[in-house]
C-alpha cells in the first residue's frame, strides 16, 4: 500500500507529524491528503479514457 516504505519509516513519519502538527490536526491532514489522491486518480483515469476514446475514433476513420 505504501510502496517501498516499511513499518519503521511510517512510524518516523507519523512521529514527526505528531510533533509538527499535533495529534488533533493530523487526522484532518490525512483526510485531506486522501481526498486529494482520490481526486487525482479519478482525473487521471478520466484523461486515460478520453485518450483511449480518441484513439479508437481515429482508428475507425
Secondary structure, DSSP 8 states (H G I E B T S, - for coil): --TT--HHHHHHHHHHHHHHH-HHHHHHHHHHHHHHHHHHHHHHHHHHHHHHHHHHHHHT-
